[in-house]
Amino acid sequence: MIKFTLFFLSLSLLILLHEFGHYITARWFKARVDKFYLFFDFLFPFPNILKFSLFKKKKGDTEYGIGWFPFGGYVDIAGMMGDPDDKLNKAPEPHEFRGKKPWQRLIILAGGILMNFILAIVIYSMVSFAYGEKYLKLKDAKYGLACDSLLLEAGMRDGDKIIAVDGRSVEEENVNRAGAGILLDQIQVIEVDRQGQRVEVPISSEFEKDVLKGDIKGFFSPLFPFVVDSVMPGSPAHKANLQQGDSLVSINGQNLGYFQHFQRHLQLNKSKNIRLGIFRNGIADTIDVKLSSEGKLGIFPKSDTNYLNYTSVEYNFFEAWARGAGRTWGALRDYIKQFRLLFTKEGASKVGGFATIAGIYPSEWDWQSFWNITALLSVILAFMNLLPIPVLDGGYILFVLWEMVTGKKVSDKFMQRALTIGMYIVLGLLIFANGNDIIRAFN
């Protein structure tokens, strides 16, 4: 429920400010705005079906309202949409969108996109100012990395320390960004430090497809020791008398150096009796434990921050704005790289709808995560609206650019037909994305 609430709050804010971008630029150029709605007051994309609002109030020329269909919103600018036959023999009025100069129409159309980028910069800047940043550099993963199955198949080994990718040094990079970069940047060679030896690991051309076929959760994580921080009451660990501060070092006599290694072996022994090797107060001992059906001990381990040197950065008010702009650009750059994956069979299967988006929010009230996700979605919303699909802002912008380049305005009839096609394209994409969610839920 918390995930959905955070998603709903974020979506409402993004829609409201996106539409406000169109609204304020339209008013700036004295175009009449007939409606300003958060959410749709009809069954999108059918404007004449189930047409009613939860709230509406007329002020001046504009009707402000909240629609019942909660995934979207719109600003109805006079002379922008409607029946083209009504306009064929009628000159544009000064207050109509179609009566404005092309460059003015371009700014009005781009207003929502610009507002989303501005919102992302503001959020990222304020998050940087309020919380700073804390991350682990690759060079500070002193125990090396725990690699997923695909990287292990490619030739990497647990404990490898990444030095460079495609000849470029990455030791100063954030571990999380470096992991995403293997896929997004189409890395071909990873150079690692393996017990003092420099080894090159080639990444095959099939790696991308193999990743998209599976469940993407991250390619690697920093290794760290498994030390008990707390034990859940009634858990297998509690019944076996495991205690805070115990260091876990083996399962059934097999030495396991790090937390991630224990995770893997515990999953192979669900509901089984195992013998844990531990160190308690510097003294070696063994404890017999019966695991849960999920392969869990019921232990909260000490965080990797107790063993690894994380980099912390604080920003003053002015530095935060530069960082906010940088994070916005980085989010846009990475999303553009990710967007190309949607045009592959494997990538299309990963497309998600509202349930997928809601799922990325935290399951508790974590405002730092909420604002970071909202800023990212604002960047994504801006980019998606730039796509040259009629009915999206990018489609309208394309028509205006055509007029500015050729000096010929796209006819109202052609535009109306294009908008109808665009409407069904968007509807089809929504059905496809949310259909994927439904299929995944049943699977």
N, C-alpha and C positions, 0 to 999 in steps of 0.2 A: 504493500500500500504506500509506503514511503517513496519507493522508486517511482510509482505512478504520480504521486503528488509533486515530486520534484520535477518530473518530466512535464507535467501539466503547467506548472509555474514557469518553467523555462520556455516552453512552447508559446505560452501566452505573451510573455515579454518579447520574444523574438518577433512574433507576428505583429504585435502592437507597434513596435518601433520600426519595423520594416514598412508597414503601411503609413506610419507617421512620416517617413521619409518622402513618400509620394505626396502625402497630404500637404506638408509644409512647403515643398517646392511648387506644387500647383497653386497654392495660395500666394506664394511669392510672385508668381507671374500672373496673378489675378485670374486664374482659371476657376470656374465655379465647381465646388466639390458637392455633389448631391448626397453621397453616403460615405460614412467612415465606420466600418464594421470590424470588430474583433470576432472572429469565427464567421461562418457562413449562415445566412438566414434562409438557406435553401439546401437541397440535397446536391452537393457538389458532385459532378459538374453540370447538373441540370437546373438552370436558374428558375424554372417555373414549377418545380416539384417540391412539395412540403415547404412552402414559402412562409416562414414566420420567424419572429425574433423573440428572444427572452427579455430583452429590454431595448427601448429606443426613445430618443428624445430629439426633437427638432430644435436647432438653434441657428438662427440666420437661415442661410441657404442649405445648410448641411444637416442631415439626419445621422445622429450618432447612435450606435446600437451594438448589442451583443447577440450574435446568432446562436442557433441551437446545435449546428454541426461544428464540432470543436477543433477541426484540423485545418485551419486556414483563416483567411480574412481578406478584406478587399477595401479599396477606395474607389468609388464610382465618380469619375470626373466627367463633367458635361462634355459631350461631343467626342468622347473616346470610344464608347461602345454603343450598340443599339442597332436598330434596323437600318441597313444601308439604303433601302429604298426611300426612306424618309429624308435622306440627305442629298439625293441625286440632283435635285433642282433647287437646292437651298444653299445660299452662301453661308460660310462659317460665321458664327457670331463671335464678337470679341472675347466673350467669357468662356468660349468653348476650347477644348483641348486642340481640336483640329484647326482652330483659328490662330493658334500660336505659331511663332517662327520655329523652323526645324530644330535649331540649337536649344530653344526653350523646351520643346517637347522632349528632346534628348535628356536634358537635365531632370525633368519631371519623371521620366521613365527610369532613370538611373538613381533616383532619390532613395528608393528602398535598398538598393544594393549598397550605395555609399553609407547609408545609415547602419547597415549590418557590419560593414568593415569598421566604422567608427565605434560601434558598440563593442566589437571584439577588442579593439585597441584599448578602450576605456577599461573594460573588465580585466584584461590581462595586465594592464598597468597597475590597477588598484590591487589586484591579487599579488603582484610582485612587490608592491609597496607594503602591503599588510603582512604577507607571509614570507617574503623572500623566496629563495629556492634551496632545495637540498637534493643532491644527486651524487651518484657514485661514478667516478671516472674509471675507464677501462684499466688504466695503469694501477688503480687502487684496489682492484679485485685481487688481493694478494694470494688467495687460495686458488685462483683461476676460476673457470666458468663451468657450470653444469649445463651440458648441451642436450637439446631435444633429440629425438630419434633420427630426424632428417639430417641434422648436422653431423650426428655420429655416423650415419651411413655415408655422408659426403667425405668423411675422413678426419673430422675433428674428434678430440678425446676430452673427457672430463678433466679439468685441471689446466687445459690450454688457456693461455693469456693472449688475447688478440692484440697484435702490434700494428697491423696495417691492413687495408683493403684496397685491392687494385693499385698497389704501390703508394697509397696515401696513408700517412701516419694518422692513427685514430686513438692513440693512447690517452689523449685529453678529452675524448668524447664521452658523453653520458652513456652508460651501459644500455639504458632503455632505447635511446635514439639509435645507437649502433645496431641493436637487434632489429629494429624496424627497417633500418637502412639496407640490411642484407637483401630484403625483398624489394623495397621501394626503389633503391638505387641500382638494382640488377647487378649486384656484385658478382664478379667472376672468379676472383682469387682472394682468399683470406690468409694472411700471414700471421702465424702464431708463435709464441714462445712456449716450447714444450720441454719442460725440465732443462732449460738452458739452451736448447737447440732451436734454431729458427726453421720452421717448417711451413711450406706453402700448401694450402688446401684448396684445390680447384672446385668451383661450384658449377655443376652441370646445367645445361640449358633446360633440363626437365625439372630442375629444383622448384621453380615457380609453380608449375602445375601440381607437383607433389604437395607443396605447401597448401595450395588452395583446395585440394581434394580432402585434406584433413581438417582437424579442429585447431585453428590458429590460436595459440595462447602465449607465444613468445618463444624465441629460438634458444635463449640461454638466460641463466640467472647466476649471480655470484655465489660461489660456494662459501659456506660458513659452518662452524661446528654446531653440533646438536646438543644444546644444554637446556635442561628443564627450567622454565621460568615459573610456571604454575601448572597444577594438575586439576582437572575437572572432577568434582565430587561424583562418586559412583562409576567413574570410567574404569576401563581395564588397568590403566596406569595407577589409579587410586587404589584399586583392589590389590595390586601387586606391590604397593608401598613405595612407588617411585616418588622422589622428593625434589623439591626445588634445589637447583644447583647440581643435580646429577648430570654427568656427561655420558652420553650414549656413544659407544664405540664399536659395537658389533651386534650381529643377529646370528644366532645358531653357530657361533664360532667364526663367522666371516667378518673380517674387519671392514668397517665402513667409516670413512673419515668425516663425512659431512651430512648435514641435514637432508639435502636433496637425495643422497644415496639411501638414507633410511626411508624416505617417502616412497621410492621405487620398490624397495624390498618389502615394505609393509603391505603394499598393494598386491604383492604376490602371495601373501600369507593371510588373506582374509579368513576370519573365524578360526584360525589355527593357533595352537600353542607354540610360542617361540621362546628362545632363551636370549635375553638381552645382556650384552656385556656393558658394564658401566664403570665409571670412576666416581666414587663418593668420598669427598674430603681427601682426595689424592690416593685412595685405596681402591684397587681393582676388585670387582665383585660381579656376580651374575644374578639375574632375576628372571623367573619364569612368568610369562604373561600370556593370556589368551586374548587375541585381538578381536575387535568387533567385526560384524559382517561387512563393514565398509573398510576394514583394514586400518582402523584408527586406534591410537593409544589413549587419546583424550588428554593430550599434552599441549600446552602453549610454549613454544620454544623461545629462548631469548632471541631478540631481534638481531639481524645481521649488523645493525648499527653499533652493537657492542664489540664487534670484531673488525669492522672495516672502516676505513677513514673516509667518511662522506664529506663532500664539499658543501659548505653552507655559504650562501651569498645573500647579503641584505642590500636593498636599494633605497636611496633617499627619494624624495618625491619626484625630483626631476629625472634622475636615472631610471626610475620606474617607467616613465613614459617612453623612453628609448627602448627599454626591454619589452614593453607592451607592444610596440610597433614591430619589433623583431620577432616576437612570438606569433603575432598575427601573420606576418609574412611566412614564417616557418610552417604554420598550420596550413596556409593556402598552398605552399609549395608541396608539402607532403600529400595533401589531398589530391592535387592535380596528378601527382605520380601514382597515387592509389587508384584514381579514376580510370586509368587505362586498363586496369585489371578487370573492370566490369564488362569489357568487350571480349572477354574470353569465356568459354563454356564454364570453366571451373569458377571464375570470378563471379559470373552472373548468379551462380547457385548460392553465393555468400551474401547477395543483396538482401537487406532486411527492411522491414517496415517499422511501424510505430512500436511494436513489442520489442524489437531489437534495439531501437533507440532508447526506450525506457529502461532496458536492461543494463545499459552502461552507467546508469546513475547509482550512487551508493545506496545501500539498504538501511542506512542510518542518516541522521541529519548532519551532514558534513558540508559546510558551506564553501570551503575551499574547493572541494571536488565539484560541487554544484556550479560554482562560477566558472571554473575551468572548462567544464563540459558545455556550459551555455555559450562561452566565448567560441569554443570550437564549432559548435552547431551554427553560430552566427556566421562564421567564415564559410561553412559548407552551404548554408542557405544563400549567401551572397553569390557563391560560385554557381550553384545550381540555377539561380535566377538569371545568370549571365548566359546560359545555354540558349542557342538560337532556335528555340522551339516556340512557335506561336502560342500565345496565352501566357507564357512566362515573360518576364521583363526583357530578356534577351531577344525574344522574337519581335517584340515591338521596336526595340532598339535597332534591330536589323532593318526593319521597314524604313525607319527614319534615316538611317545611314545611307540606304539606297536612294532615298529622296535627295539627301545632301550631296551625294556623288553624281547622280544622273540629272538632277533638277526636275525629275518626274515623280509625282506623288503616287504611291500605291493606291489603287482604287478601293473604295469602301467595300464593294462587292468581293473583290479578291481577298481583302483583309478578313472579311467576315468568314469566308470559306476556310482561309488558313487558320483562323482562330478555332473554328469548329474541329478541324483536323488536329490541331494542337491540343485541344481539350481532350480528345479521345486518346491521344498519345500519352498525356499525363495520367489520365484515368487508367490506361493500360499498365503504366509503370507502377501506379499505386496498387493495383490489383496484384501484379506480379510480385512486388516487394512484400506485401502483407500476406500473400499466398505462401511465399517462402517461410514466413514466420509460422503460419499454421502447419505446414508440412513438418517443420523442425519440431514444433510442439508435439505432434503426434508421434514423431520418431523417437 
